[in-house]
Amino acid sequence: MNVVAGAGPAPVVAVTGAGSGIGSAIAAELSQRGWRIAGLDLQHSGFDVSHQLDVADHGAVAHTIAGIERDMGPVSAVVSAAGHYAMIPVAEIEQSDWTRMLRVHLGGAANLARAVIPGMVARGSGSIVVITSELAIGGGGGDAHYAAAKGALIGLVRSLAAELATHGVRVNAVAPGPADTPMLASDSPWRDPDYLATLPLGRLVAPEEVALVAAYLVEEGTFVTGEIVSPNAGAVI
């Protein structure tokens, strides 16, 4: 879908994690392209409409999407970018750490998809984009619960893509490498010059670069579904 000026009301995209980092960059990019943005985040996101909620709460997500469609019109696309990161040795990961990581990443994406799929199928069109991680592909020491949750997203994306393609609904994922966002602490090993020197491109990915990939999948990749696009500076080739 390409947004065309003067062709009727601008389409609506719901973006989780729109309050900061990659989610905010994606929402800003799509806003510049003419989309109306419904931001879903624990914090205020500052776009056309801002809803504060926990994406792991299925009822809250379903209620919010229903309200967005009532007030703004059909949700033509969604981007699941809400998440959090923690680097913990596997022996020190508590059960609560495993549960929250899976609830927010896998549960949040599934809740968003479940809320919009019926309407998209009924209309015969829609785009679902999920932000996963390079670690879902290559793994990483000290990231087991995060990598597992992000890896589960790849299975979800590919399964939904296979099931929904004949209904005109595309489902894809973006798996960025470490991004230059507040999620990475200043002393994060991913910011270490020695680590960056191992990357063919030698630097972290900017959230605005991830946003360009997500925007392509939302509105231009009309023949693309079930794909995992990984802007990772060449870390995983």
N, C-alpha and C positions, 0 to 999 in steps of 0.2 A: 504494500500500500504506500503510495506517495501522497503527501498532503498537498492539495492544490488550492491555492488562494481563490476565494469566491465560489468554491464548489459545494457550499453548504457548511453546516457547523463543523468545526474542527473535530477530528476524532479524539477519543479519550483513551489515555493510557494510565494504568495504575502501576506505581513503582513502589515496592517495599524497600525500606532502608534509604528512603529519599532524604533523610535528614542530614546525612554527611557522607563523605568518602565517595566510593564508586557509585552508590545509588543516587546521590545528589548530582554527580556529574552526568549520569545518564538522564536523569529528569531534566537537567538544564539543557542538554543537547537536544532532546526531543522537543522541549519547549521552544527552542530556537527554530526548530523545523516546523513549527505550527501546531503541535499537539497540545491538547489540554491535559494538564498533569494533576492526577490525584495521588498525593504522597501519603504513604503509610509508614509510620515509624514510631518508635517509643518517644521521640522528641518532635517538636514542630518542624515541618520541612519547608514552609514558606513558598510553596508553589500555588497553583490555582485553588486547590483544595488540600487541606492538611488534616489527616486523621491520626491521632495518637493511640496506638494499640500495640499489643504483643502479637506478632504474627504466628506464634505458636498456639494461640487461642483460636481454635477452629470457628467457634460461634461468633467471636468478635470479627474475624475476617469475613465470614459469610454475611454478617449483618452490615458491615461497612461497604462491601462490594454492592450489596443490594441497594444501599442508600446512594452510592455513587451513580449507579445506573438509573435510579429514580430521579436524581437531581441534575445529572450531567448528560445522561444518555448512555447508549450501549458502550461497554468497555471493549474497544477493538484490539487492545494489546495489553499485556502485563509484563513487568520485569520483576523477578524475584531477586532482590539484591540485599535483603536484610541478613545480617549475620554478625558473628563475633569470632575472635581468634584468641587462642591461648596456647603457649608452648610449654608443655609439661611432659617430663619423662613418663613413659607408659606405666611404670610401677607406681607412680604417684598420682595417676588419674583416678579421682574418686567416682563412685557410681553417679553422683549428682552431676559431675562434669560430663560424663558420657551422655546422660539423659538430656541435659540442657543443650548440648551441642547438636544432638539429633533432632530434638524438638524444634529448635530455632531454624536450622538449615533445611533438613529434610521435611520436617513438619510444616514449617512456614511456607515452603514452595508448594507442597502438596495442598495445603489449605487454600492458597491463592488459586492454584489451578482448579481445584474442585469448585471454587466459588464462581469461576468464569466459564468453565467448559460448557455447561448446559446452554448458556446464551450464545456462545460462539458457534456451537454445533447447530443450534436452531437457525442462526443467520448464515451458516455455511462459510464463515471466515473468521480468522483470528490469529494472533501471534503471541506465543508464550516464550519468554526468554528467561533463563535461569543462570545466575552467576554462581559458578562452582570455582574450582581452583586448579592450578597446575599440580598441586599436591595430590589431587584426586587421581592424576595420571601417573605421576612419578613417585609419590610417597615422600616421606621426609622424617628423619629422626626427631623425636620430640613432638611430633604432630599427629600421633595416631588417631586420637578422637576427632580431630578436625579433618584429617584426610579421609577418615572413614565416612564422616557425615557428608563431605563434599563428593566422595566417590559414589555414595548412595544416590546423589542427585543425578549423576550421569545415567544410572540405571533407570531412574524415574523419567528423565528426559527422553531417552531412546524408546522406552515402552510407550509413553504417551504419544510420541511422534508416530510410532507404528499404528497405534490405535486410532488416532485422530486425523491422519492424512486424508483419508477418503471423505472426511467431513469439511475439508478446507481449512483446517486448523494446523498451523505449523508450530513445532516445539523444538527449540534449540538451546544450547548452552554456551556461555563464554567462560573459559577457564584461564584467568590471568595468572601470571607469575606475581611475585611480591609487588605490591603497588605502593606508591608514595602517598600514603594516607595516614591520618592519625591512628589508625588501627595498629600500625607498626611503631612501637616505641622507639625513641631516639637511640636506645642501646640495643635494639633488636639485631640479632645476628644476620638478618636479611639486609641490613643497612651496612654491614661491615665491608670496607673496601676490598678485603681479601675475597669475600663471597662475590661481590659485584664483578671482580676481575675474572671470575670463572664464566661469566655470561658472555656469549658472543657479542651482544650489543652493549654490555658493560654498565647497565644501569637498571633501576627500578622502572616499572611501567607507570606512566602517569594516568590518573583516573580518567582524564579527558580522552586518552587513547583507548581505554576500555570502553568508554561511552560511544565512541565512533563504531566499534565493532558491534556493540549491542544495538545501536540505532540501525545499522545495516540489516541485522537480523530481524528487527521489528518491522521495517518498512520497505526494504529493497530486496531482501533475499527471498523473493517469491517462489523460487524453485529449490529452496534450502529447508530441509527438516531433518531432525534427528542428528544434527551435527554438533560437535564440540570444537569451538574455535578457541585457540589458546595463544593469546598474545603474551609471550613469556620471555622475550629477549633471547630466544634460542636455547633456553635451559632444557627444554624437552623438544626434540625434533623427531 
